[in-house]
Amino acid sequence: MSIFAPNSHILCREIHNPHQQHWWGGGSCFVLVKSYGFSFDQRKDEWKKVAKRDSRVGAGFLPDLSRPAAMEMQPIEDCDQLDKILDEAKQLSQPIIIDWMASWCRKCIYLEPKLEKLAAEYDTKLRFFCVDVNKVPQALVKHGNITKMPTIQLWKDGEMKAQVIGGHKAWLVIEEVRQMIQNFV
């Protein structure tokens, strides 16, 4: 019997050999010798004898695989594209999040995957976009009224409603963005 799990710390792969009456596990799992009624457990580089009655494979908390873990933010290249996105969002009554960032900004780079995970959480309620200020016309940057990076803005009904300037720790910025979303969604 084989069990495959997305995280090897939750479950391990087990192989049963019916001829030798052994159960073998890999990684940090245990080896259960059925004919002798005990097993050996290796954790923290120590081997420990464990009685058969104490050996269990418990179910862990498996992730919800029906939803993506992260969604890539769509880039905005120019003012016309931004206007088109804002018009579509206004017609759908759907707010959007725009991450204004720069490729040289360490905090921007560190924050991007965290925002992509946040985008996966809100995939049906709002859309996430990004703008690399070094690769777009300065008219677009002025349209967003950007002075510092990273700046995360929430736009609703064609206008900017709130923003978070992310010069501090990423988890704090994500919590501020999450609060900003909850206020307007």
N, C-alpha and C positions, 0 to 999 in steps of 0.2 A: 504494500500500500504506500502511495506517495502523497504527501501533502505539500503543496506549494503555496507560499504566502509572500506578499510583497515586501514584508519586513522580516528578516531572518531572526530578529530578536523576539518576535511574537510566537512564531511557530518554526519548527525545523522540518527538514525533509527526512522522512523515515523510510527505510527499506526493510521489508520482512523477508527473511530467508526461511522457507518452510522446512527445509531439510535439516538445518542446524538448530532450529528453534531459537533464533536470536533476533533481536531488534537492534538496528544500528541507527544512530543519529549523527548528524554532522554539526560542525561549528561548536557552539557552547551548549549543545544538547547532551543527552545522556545515552549510554549504551545499556540496554536492558537485556539481560540474559534470562530468558523465560524459564529455562529448565532449573536454574539455581534459585530463582526467586529474589534476586537483588540486582542492583545496578550500580554503576559508577557515574558520578556527576562531576564534571569539571567546570568550575567557576573560579575566576581569579587565579588561574594557573594552579589550582589545588584539586587533587582527586579525592573524592569522598565516597564511601560506601553508603548506599541508600537502600532501605528495605523496599520491596516491591509495592507494599501498601502505601508508601509515601511518594511513589513516583507517579506523577500525573502530567499530562499535557493539557494545559488550560487554554481556553479560548481567550485571545487578546482582543483589543479594540482595533478592528480592521478599518482602514479608511474607506470613505464612500467613493467607490471607483466610478460611479455613474456621472460625477461632475468632474471637470478638469481641476487640477491642483493650481494651475496658473494659466493666465490668458495674456498673450502678447499684446501690448498696447499698440494701437495703430498710429503711425507717424503722420504729422501734419507738415506739409511742405511749403505752403504759401497762403496768402490772405484769402484768395478765392476758395481754396479748399476749406479753410476755417469757416468762412461765411456759409458755404454749402452744408457743412456739418452742423452749424448752429441752426440753420433753417430746418433741416431734417429733425433735429432734436426738439425744436419748437413745435413742429407739426405733431410729433409723437408725444409731446408733453413729457419728455424724458431728459433728465439732467445729464450732463457730461462732466467728466473730470479730465483736466489737461495738466500734464506734468511738464513744466518748462525746465529743461535741463541742459547741461553742456557735457560734451564728451571728456573734457579735461577735469571736471568736477568730481572728486572722490565721493562726496556725500550723495551726489546724483546717481553715480554708478552703483553705490551700495544700496540706495533706496529703490532702484528700478525693479529688482526681482520681488521685493516686498509689496510694491504696488501691483505687480502682476498677479500675486497671490490674492490681494485684496480685490482685484478686478474679477477673479474667478468667483469670489464670494457674492459679488453683486452683478453677475453676468446678465441677469434678466431685468434688473432695475435701472442700470445706467451703463454708459460706455466710457471706456478709458482711452485717452489719446496722449501722445507725447510729442514734444517739439524740442529738437536740438537747436539751440539758439545760434550756434556757429554755422549751421548748414542751411538756414532759412534767411530770407530777406529781413532787414532790420525793421521794415514796415510792419511785419507780422509781430515782432517782439514789441514794438511800440503799441500795436493794437491790443496786446495783452497787458500792457503797462507793467512790464517786467523790469525789476531793478536788481533783484537778488536771485540766486539759484541754490538749491532747487526751490521752485515755487509750484505748488499744487493748487489749482483753481477749480472751483465748482461753478459751472455755467448752467443757467436755467432760464428759459424763455428768452434766449438770445442775449442775455447779459450776465456778467460775472456777479455772482451772489456772495461768494466767500472764498478765502484763500488761506493757505498755510505756507509759511516760509520755513523751509526745513533746514535750518543751520545747526540743529542739535541732534541728539541720538535718534537713530532710525525708528526704534520702537515707539518713541514719543511722537514722532512725526506721523506714524501710521495711526496711532490712537487719536491724534488731532484730526487726521483726515477721516477716520471712521466717525468721529463725533460730528464733523462737518456734514458728512453724508446723511447721518441720522437726522440732522436738523432740517434738511431740505428734501428728503425723499419720503 
